[in-house]
């Protein structure tokens, strides 16, 4: 398993880095769209559809919606606004699972939720890429999420006692969340000192980083909630040793649109 994980990572890493940082404009939008479309194909399975034709049809619908979002950029505020509302609702659903499952048990509801998760992630990345420091900002949100994951893993193993959401993901603890938060805040503070942020900028940066960390945890737990309700361990086996695409980007699907909204709010 470890060998598979390493080989897959070595193959995917240069592809991902090239797609994120070398592509621009429509090429970048298409690259991210392919990833999101694969995620849609996986999400249809989480929604309860095992038949390939239905899963492919859902992926095709998502791809078509991405195309219209690309040619109609004026939809972006509505898409990101819907994402912020959704992740607020998702926080409640995760914290009250399994009782909350009665609200989203139908397949149709799950398919709509898939749109609220996948479409804003694409939209957020496209908008962040258009910023003057787009590549660095994309790296920033990824480093924040990865730092939080690493910090949560080690602090959870060392100090984890209070379960975060035992009905969703028994292995996660509040101590892990706090450890991940500390790592991400330290990273943010170091960047702030290096870039000579003012006191106000530092406070805004730390506050924004904290929001991103907490919402990334919700993203992770949300996919875990749907997998648990569906009795599925991995979203697919597309990535040997790693599971599926959604298993790799679940935290980012929440963090990216919220990060894009925070950038909008911070803009002069």
N, C-alpha and C positions, 0 to 999 in steps of 0.2 A: 504493500500500500504506500509506504513512504517513497519507494523508488518511483512508483507511478505519479505521485504528487510532484516530485522533483522534476521528472521529465516533462509533465504537462506544464508546470510553471515555467520551465526554461523555454518551451515552445511559445507559450502565450505571452510572456513578458515583453519580448521585442515587438510582437504584433500590437499589443495594447499600447505600449509607449509610442510606437510609430503612428498609430491611429490617432492617439490623443494629441500628440505634440507636433507632428509633421503635416497632418492634413488641415486644410482650412475650408471655410465656406461650406458649399454643398457637399464636398468630399467628406468633411468631418461629420456633417449632419447624416449622411448616408452610412458612414461607419458606425456611429452611435445607434442609428436606426436599425441596423442589422442585429446589433446586440440586444436591443429592446424587443425586436421581433422574435428572436430566439427565446427571450424571457416570456413573451406572450404565449408562445407555443407550450412552454413549461407551465405557465399559470393555468392554462385550460385544463391541464391534468389535475392541478390542485383544486380546481373548481368542480371536479368530478367527471370530466370527460376523458375517457380512455381511448375512444375511437379517433384514429389519426386524422380522418377527414375533418372532423369538427375542430380538432386542435389546430390544424393547418388553416382552416377557415377563420378562426379567431385571430391567428397570427397575421393573416392577410388583411383582416379588418384593421388591426392595429397599425400595420404598415401603411395602409391607405390613409388612416387618420394622421399619421406622422407626416405624410406627403402634404396633406391639406394644411397642417400646422406650419410646415416649411414655407408654403407659398402664401400663407395668411399670417404673417408675424404679429398682426394686431391681436391675435387670440392669446398671446403669451400671458398677459396679466390675468386673464380669466383662468387659464390652465394652472398657473402657479397659485392663484387665490384658492382654487379648488383643492390643490395639494395641501396648503396650510390647514384648511378646514378638515380635510380627510385625516391628516396625521394627528390632529387634535382628537378626532373621533376614535382613531386607531388606538391612541393611548388609553382611552376609557375601555375599549373592547378588550385590550390585552390585560389590563388590570382586573377586569371582571370576568375573564374567561374561567370556566366554560359556560357560565350562565349567559354571557353575551352572545354565544353562538346562535341563539334563537333569532337574533336580529339579522344574521347574514347566512343562514343555513341554505337558502335556495341557490341553485346553480346560477341563475340570472344575476342575483345580487353579487355573487363572487366574481362573475365576469366584469361587472361594472367596477367593482373594487380594483380589479386588475388594471383597468384603464386609469383609475385614480393614482395607482402606484407607478405604472410604467410611463405614461405620456408625460407627466410633469418632470420625471427624471431626465428624459430626452430634452425637453424644453429648457430645463435648468442648465444642462451642460452646453447647449447651443448658445444660450445667452451669456453664460460665463466666458465661453470661448471668444465672444465678440468684445469683451472688455480689453482695454489697453494692455493689461498684464494677464490676459486670459489663460495662458499656459501655466503661469505661476499660481493663479487662483485655483485652477483645477488641481494642481499638485497640492495646494494648501488644504483643500477640503478632503482630499484623499489621505494626506498625512495626518490630519486631525482624526479621521475615522480609524485609520490603521493604528495610530498611536493609542487611541482609546481601546481598541481591541487588544493590543499587546499588554497595555497596562492592566486591563480588566482580567486578562488571563492569569497573569502572575500574581496580582493582588488577590484575586478570587481564590487561587490555589493556596496562597499563604494565609489569608485572613478570613475567607468566606464563611460566614455563619448564617446570616439572615438572607433567606431566599428572596429573590427579586420578584419572580413570577413562577412559583413552583408548578402550577398547572400547565404552563406553557413551555418553560425551559428550566427543568429542575437544577441544572448545573450552574445557573447564573445567580449571583448574589449582589446585594447592595454594596458590599465591600469591593467587589469587582468593579462596579460602576464608579465608585469614588476613586479607585486606583486609576482607572482609565481616564477619568476627568482630570486628575492631577497631572498625568502625563501630558495630556493635550494642552492644559493651561500652561505648563512649563514650556512646551514647544512654542506656544503663542507668545509668551513673555520673552523668550529668547529672540524670536523674530522681531518683536517690538523694539527690543534694545538695539539689535543690529541695524534696524531701519530708522532708529532714532524717533520713535513715536512720541507724541506728546502724552501728558498724563491722561487727557480725555480720550485720545486714540487708544491708549493702552487699556483703559477701562472698557471701551466699546469692543475692542478685540477680544478681551477675556470673556466678556459677557456673551458675545457672539459665539465664541468657541464652546462655551458651556452649553448653549442652546443646541449647537450642532452635535455635540457628544450625546446629549440626552435624546435627541430625536433620532440619532443613528441607532441607539439601543432599541428604540421603539420599532424602527424599521426591521431590525434583526428579529425581534420578538414577534412582530406581525407575521412574517413568513413562517416562523416556527409554529405560531398558532394555527395557521391554515394547514400546515403539514401535519400537525398533531390531529386536527379534526378530520383530515382526510386519511390518516393512517399511512402517510408516506414519509420515508426517511430523507430522501433527497429529491429535489425538484426534477432531476433527470440524471442520466449518466453521460451527458455530453462531454464533461471534463473528467477524464479518468483520475481517480484519487481525490477529486474535489467536489464531485456531485454535479450539479447543474449550474447554469449561468446565474439563476436567481440566488443560489446558495452563496455565490461570490459577491453579488452586488446588493444584497438585501438591505444592508445598512446604508449604502450610498443612495438607494432609491428614495430614502427619506431625507438624508442629509443634503443632497444636491439641490433639490428645489427650494428648501428652506434657506440654504446658503445663498442661492440666487436672490431670494426675496430680501435677505439681510443686506446684500450688496446694493440693491435698489434703495432700501431705506437709508443706507449710509451715504449714498451719492449726494454731492452738494447740489 
